[in-house]
């Protein structure tokens, strides 16, 4: 810097990034939160007022925060990793890249829902919330991560290189 001062290390590199491995119990807890928030938003939009659909915006921002920083800047991620998951027993580590990919899909779907609402298509927003409810329900209740399965398929096709997820090798994402 011109005045001889050194910029403080604000730890930007400590904020951006996704954990690897991820505690599956925390991931399923986050999915449960998404399931609850998406369901509540959809029900309120159908029974009270379509204005409730704007709750899709904070849901989308939560996905974006988790894609960029894991649980660090996501209130739902923090609650899951720091409060709920520790009460569910020993962590169950799973590879991070497929979970980040799944969060990315959630970001795209919910951002599209917000855009749809913004351009006057609340029906499309409701359909996209229905997709989120389905995916989050499968993950939180049955430990079936749709995004992780898509990630595995893309790895098998060579779209995602093996080196991206060497930690995934122990997962049953690929067929023999």
TAURPE-V839844 format. One record per helix or strand. SS is the DSSP state (H for helix, E for strand). FROM is the first residue (numbers start at 1). TO is the last residue. Records with the same first field share a line. If there is no record, write none. Layout:
# TAURPE-V839844
SS=FROM-TO / FROM-TO
This chain:
# TAURPE-V839844
H=12-15 / 24-47 / 50-69 / 75-88 / 96-118 / 122-142 / 146-157 / 162-170
E=22-23 / 93-94
